[in-house]
Amino acid sequence: MYSGSCLCENISWEADPVEVPVYHCHCSMCRKMHGAAFGTYAYTPSEHFRWTGKLDTLRDYRSSPMLVRSFCSKCGSVVPNQDENKSCYYIPIGSQDDGPEVDCHIFTESRAPWLSITDKLPKHDEFPPNTDSPVVSVRVEGSIESGELQGSCLCTRVEFKVTAPFRKIYNCHCRRCRRARSAAFTTNGFTAHSEVVFNRGEGHLKSYKLPEAKYFTQVFCEICGSGMPRISPERKIAVTPLGALDNNPGQHPDCNIWIDSTASWYVPINDLIAYPKEPPI
């Protein structure tokens, strides 16, 4: 039995360990929704899926005519959503410590410019061959010509800019980050707190601080659930999820961290140096 939950654990589920299609999806909508390099989804028949927690904080956002995406309105984690025909659930297995093996990468033509993929999984520019699913293109907001590094949420109600290069960029595999963004890992860029500025929509931001954590807080758009930058004046830093960016930062992750907390189903997709926990100072 596979089980998972959102970061605040209000929404939880379980799925039978049956053979299902599992994809690392690099489409721009998944990157925006998760605030990560990609989303990893197990396409699980409805009869093999069960909700085990509350659903009072479950919120939906229609990202395209064919797809509704779901998230927890309390903590912002992406959670499973059912297809239009009610035949299967799309489970973001980043929220699960255990899960089925991944079959391939999809929509690699849309992958983040800062992501390197060096694993041996098959790679497809769109859906795998013989998959009867429509392809939806989405216009990514932001002006590359301006020379500024810009970002936005999936619904585009929140926009921000980063005014300086990232000092460090980490792929974090810790359980908190995986649960927060429901992804195999999160990729976060660090700047001074004054170097991230919201251009509009700051009133749509919600935050959730993990009660047992000293600092760990997730910031997300209340409309679409997308992960957004967290500005921390008390530590004088801003933490920006690179999946929220609209243009190329011209930088790449420095390393993988907290690799000891990697989900059991995840096979590394890159050759970056990896640290068991925090990186050396």
N, C-alpha and C positions, 0 to 999 in steps of 0.2 A: 504494500500500500504506500502510495506517495502522498505526502501532506504538505500544505503550505499555508501561509497567512500574510496579511499586510504587516507593516511595521508595528502598528499599535495593537495588532492581534485581534481586533474587533471582527474582521472578516477572515474566515478560514475555510479550508476545503480539503478534500481528499479525492484521489483518483486511483482507480485500479491499475496495476502494473501490466497493462496490455500493450501490444505493439501498435504504435501510432506514428504518423509523420511528425517529425520535429525539425524545425528550421531556425537557424540564426538569420533574422531578417534585418537587412541593412537599409530598408526604405527610409526616406526622410521622415515619414509620419511616425514610424516606430522610434527612430532616433529622438524625435521631438518629444513624443509621449513619455518615453523612458528617461530622457535626459542622459542617454548613454550611447555607447558606440553602436549598439544593436539591441533588439529584443529577441528572446529565444522562446518560441511557442511550440507547445505540444497540442496537436489537433485531436482532441479526445472525444469519442462518441458520448453523447449525453447520458446514456445508460451506465457509463463507467465513471461518472463525475457526481460528487455530492458536496453541497455546502454543509459545513459543520459549525459555523459561527453565526453571528448576527449579520443582518443585511441592511440595518437601518442607516449605515453610512455609505452604502453602495451608490455611486453616481455614474451616470452614463454621459458620454460625449460622442456625438455622431461626427466622425472624422471624414466620412465620405458617404455617398448615397448607399453603398453596400455594407458599410461597417460601422458598428457602434463600439466604442472602447470604454472600458469601465475602470474606475479607480475608487479608492477610499477617500471620502471627503474629510475625514479626520486627520489622516497622516499622509495622504497623497500617493500611496503605493498603487501601482497598476495591479488590477486583479482580473481573474478570468471573466470572459464575456462569451455569451452564447451567440451562435450564428443566426442569421435571419430565419432559417428554416427550422431552428430549434433542434437540429440534428447533432451538433457537436459544440464543445466549449474550446475556446482558444485559451490555453493555460500558459501564463508567463512563468516559466519554471525557474527563473531567477529567484523567485520567492520560495523555492523548495531546495532543501539540502540534498535530497535524493530525487532522481527522475530518470526518464528514458534517455538513451543515447541520441545525440544529434545526428541527423542524416546529412545535412548540407548547409551551405550558405546560400541565401537568396537575395536578389536585388543588389548584388555586389557592384553593379554599375553605378548605384547611388551611394556607395559606402562613403563614410566620412573621410576627408582627405588626410586626416591625421592618423588614420588607423592602418596598421600593417597586418596583413593576413598571410601567415606562412605555414598554416597547418595543411593536412592532406585531404580535408573534406572536399567533396565536389562543390564547385562554385557556379552559380547561375545568375545571369544578368537580370532575370525576372523570376517568375515561378519556375519550379522544375518542369521538364518536358511532360506532356500529357496530363497537366494539372488544369482542371476546368475552373479557373478563377480569373475574374476580370482584373486588369491592371489599371490602377487609378494614379494619375500623376497629380502632384500637389505643388503649387508654386511656393517656393521658400522665400519668405520676406527678407528684406535687408538689402542694403546697398553696398556691393563689393567695390564699386567705383569710388566710394567716398574715402576709402583708405582706412576707415574705422572698423574695428572688429565688433560686429553686431550680433544680437541674438533675439529670440522671441519664443513664445510658447506655441503650441500647435494651433490654437484658435486665433493667434496673433493679437489678442487683446493686451498682452504684456510684451513690451519691447525694452531692450537694454543695450548698452554698449560697454566695452572693455577698453579703457583708455591707455593701457600699458601692456607690454608683453607679460605673459605668465612667468612667474619666478620658478615655479615647479609644476609639473603635471604628472599625476599618479593614476595608474589603473588600480583601483582598490577592490580587493576581493573579500573584504570583511563581511560578516553576516549582516551587520547593520546596513551597510551600503547596498548589499544584494537585496535585502528585504525592502529598503526604502524605494529603490528604483526598479525592483522586480527584474533585474538583469544579471547576467553572468558576472559582471563587474561594473563599477562606475569609473568614469574618467573625469577627474576634477582638476581644474586649473586654479592656482593660487596667486592672488595679487594683494596689494594693499587694499584696505576697505574703501578707500576713497577713489579707487581706480575702476570701480564698477558703478555705472549710473543708469537708473531706470528712466527711459524716455517717456514712457506712458504705461498706464495700467497698473501702477503699484498698488492701487486699492483692491485689485483682484488677487493679490498674493495672500496665501495662508501659510502658517508655519506650524510645525509639530515638533516639540522637543521630547526626545525619548526620556521618560522619567528617571531612569537609573543612570543616565549619561551625564557627564559634566558639561559637555558642549553639544553633543550630536543633535542637530536640528535639521529637519527637512523643510524646504520652502517650495511651494508649488502653486500653480494657477488654479483658482477655485472653480473655473469654468471647464477646463479640459484636463486638469491633473498633471500637466507637464512640469518636470523638475526645473526649477529656476535658481539663480544665484542666491547664495546666503551671505549677507553682509554682517560681519561680526565686529562692531566697533570696539568691544571690550578686549578682543585679541588683535585688533587692527589688521584683520585680514578679510578678504572676500573669497568665497569658494564657488567657482562657476562650473556647472556640469557642461562638458564640451558638446554633449548631444544637443544642447539648446542653441548652439551657434548657427548663424546663417551664412557665414563665409569662413574662409580658410585662415586659421590663426598663424599659419606658417611655422608652427611648432608641432612637435610630436611628444607623446608620453615619455617620461624619463625612465620609468620602471614599473614593474608590478609589485604591489605591496599586499601584506596580509594573505600571502599565497597559502598559508596553512589553513585558512578558512574557506578555501575554494570549494564550491559545490561538488559533490561526488560525480555528477554527470558531466562536468565541464572538462574538456581537453584543451590545453592552452592553444590559442590561435596565433601567438606571436613568439618571438625569440628574445624578447626584452629580458634584461636582468630581473630576477625575482627575489624578493626578500620575504622571509617567513612571516614577519610582522611589520613593524614600522621601518622605514628606510633609515640608514645611518644619517646622523646630523652632519 
